Amino acid sequence: MSEVRLTVEPRNEFGKGAARRTRRAGKIPAVLYGHGEDPRHLALPAVDFARVVRENGQNAVLTLDVDGSNNKKTELALTKTITVHPLKNYIEHVDLLVVRRGEKVTVDVPIVLNGTAAPGTLVNQDVDTIQIEVEALHIPEQFDVDIDGVEAGHTVHASDVTLPRGAELVTDPETLVVAVNEAPTEEAMEADVDAEGAGVTEEPSDDEGGNSES
């Protein structure tokens, strides 16, 4: 995965009011931490950061230029946590983790299915990501799993996914990723519906049958 450069600003004001002012200015409050350093409070450009996540995923390696000056030391970072407003769907806060070149990190990588299984099958994807330990600058964007033409009974476990060189699987190798099963027939589905309704009786209302008090 390629590095993405972002120009960020230090934040000297804290609290909810300061965070709101930061967001009104088109920036996202963030905290950069790791490697035993004191946490650093930053403001990320909201539009640029959202585009990075949309185009490169949350595992994109960020090259942070704290004030935009080329003679200042830059930092490499990974996005650890993104907090999104539950109703308005904008990014409220970001936690960033300092990384070093050559350092290994543990990340969740998306699983993407490619192709179409054989006719008459039903594809069940049990997990959307698997976790690996890999060098920070060699995090794959996704793992492609080919299911084109596979027949019922085919399964893919975490151990079957091809990892990049030097990466190690953290997820349990026996974790089921994809199972291709035989699709139920229309007759079987109708039989299930009939079975669900079997034995159900409707209680008569007070006005139907029986004696009622006057």
N, C-alpha and C positions, 0 to 999 in steps of 0.2 A: 504494500500500500504506500502510495507516495505521500510526501510531507506537504502540508498546506500551511502557508504563512498567513498569520493574522497580526495586525497592528492593534494593540490593546493599551488601555490606560490604567494607571494605578488609581485605587479608590481610597480616599482619606475620610469619607463620611460613612457612617454605618447606621443600622436601624431601618425600620420599615419606611420611614419618610425618605431617607436617603436612597433606599432601593427604588421607591416609586419615582423619584426624580431621575435616577439613572435610566429607568425604563422609558420615561417620558422623553429623554434625550436620544432615544433610539439605541440604547445599549443594554446589555444584560449583566446584572451583578454576578460575579464569579469569585471563587476562592481557589488558589493554586497552592498545593501542599505536597509534601513527600520528601524523602531523602533527609529527614531530620531537620529540615529548614522550617523556620517560622512560616505559618500560612500567610500568603500574600493576597490582598483583596484587589480584584481587577474589574474592569468594565470591558466587556466584549462587544464588538459591533454586531448588533442583533441580526441584520439582514445577511451579513457575510457569514456569521456563524451558522445561521439556519440553513444557508445554501451548502455549507460544508457538510453538515449532517445529512442533508437531503441527497447530495450527490455522492458522498464518500462513506456515509454511515458513521455511527458513533465511535468506531474504532480508528478513525482517521488520526494520524499523528500531526499535532499542531506545532508549528514553529512560531512561538510568541515573541513579538518585538514589543517590549513593554511601552516604549514611547515613540516608536517609529524611527529612531535614530540608528543608522547603520553601524555606528561605532560602539553601540551598547551590546552587551552580551545578551544573546537570545536564549530562550528556554524551550526544550521539547516537552510536550505534554500530551496526555491522553484524556479524553472526556470520561470521567468516572460516573457522574450522575447528572441527569438533566431533569429539573423540576418544571413541569408544565402546569399552567393554571387549569383546574378541572373543568371550568365552564367556558372560559374565553380562549383556551387553546394557544396561549402564547407562552414562551419560555420565561419562567420567573427567575430561575437561578441555575447556575452550573458549577459543579465541582470538577476541578482539573487535577490530574496527578502528574507530577514531574517524572520524566523518564530520562534515561541516559542511553546513548548509542551503545549497542551491544548488550544491553540489559534485556532480560526476559521478563515478560509480563503475562498475567493470566487474563484472558478475555473470552467473551462469548461471541461466537461467529455464526451468522445466519446459515441455515440450510435451505437451498433452493432446488426444487425438483424440476428436471428438464425432460421433455418428451411426454408421450401419452402411452399409458399402459394398454395391454391387449384388450380387445373388445370383450365385454362381459365381466370386467373386473372393477373392483372398487378400491381406490387408493386411500389409505389412512396414514397421515403424517402425524406421528406421536409427539415429536419435539421440533421446535422451530430453530433451535440453536444447539451447538455443542461447545463445550469449554475446552480451550487448549492453552498450553504455555508455549510462548513463542517470542522470538526477538522483537522488540518494539517496532523496529522499522520494517519488519517482514510479516505484519499481520495481514492475512488474506481478507478480502472484502466479503467473501462468501464461499461456501462449499457447494459445488454443483453435484447433484446426485442424478444420474441418468436412469429413468424408468421407462424409456421408450420401448414399447413392444413387450414388456415383461409380462409373464403369465401369473395367474393366481397362485399364491403360495410363496411368492418372492418376498424376501425381507431384507432390510438393510439395518445393520446395527452401527453403533458409534465406531466400533473397531474397523468397519468396512470403509469408512470415509478416508480418502487419501489426504494426508497432511503434508504441508510444505516441509522441506528439508530442515531439520533441526527442531521442529515442533514436537511437543509431547501432548498426548491426549489426557485431559484431566477428568472429563466426564467418564462415568463407568463404561467400560468397553461393551458391556452387554446391553446397554441402553438401546431400546428399539427406536429407530428413527422413522422408518417407513415400513408398512406392511401392505402388500397387494393381495386382496382377498377376492373371492368369487362374488360378483354382484348378486344380490337376491333377485329372484324372478318375480314377476308381477303376481303370479299365483301364490308364491310364498308370502309376499307382503300382504295380500288379501287374507290369507290364512291367519297371519299374525293379528290382523285387525279383528277377524271373527273370533279368535281365541281371547282377545282382550275383552270383547263384549260378552263372551259366554258366561252364563251363570249370574248375570246381573239382573236383578228384578227391581221393579219400581214399586215402592211402597204406595198403597192406595191413599188418597187424601181423605180427610175427614168426611168429605161429601160423597165419597164413592164407597158403597158397600158398608156393611157393618151397622151397628146401632149407634145413633148419635143422641146426645142428651138434648131435650127440648127445654 
